[in-house]
Amino acid sequence: MSMTEQMTKHQQQLLAAYLAGEDVADELLEACQHDVNLLAQVSKYVTSERLLKAHHQSDTQTPQTHPT
């Protein structure tokens, strides 16, 4: 069973909106305070998203060397 299968449709939409940068952080926080499983899932998604962004930023900031 995937993580999104454990979330309700509304929780999935709320998480997607948050990750897309929409202003739903307060609503997501409130939902997580009432559902420990949701909190665990959201933290995994947010951690993964932050790691991917950091990796992408390091790739774009590091000069690429090409063999001569």
Protein Blocks (a to p, Z undefined) as FASTA:
>chain_A
ZZklmpcfklmmmmmmmmnopafklmmmmmmmmomklmmmmmmmmmmmmmmmmmmmmmmm
pccdddZZ
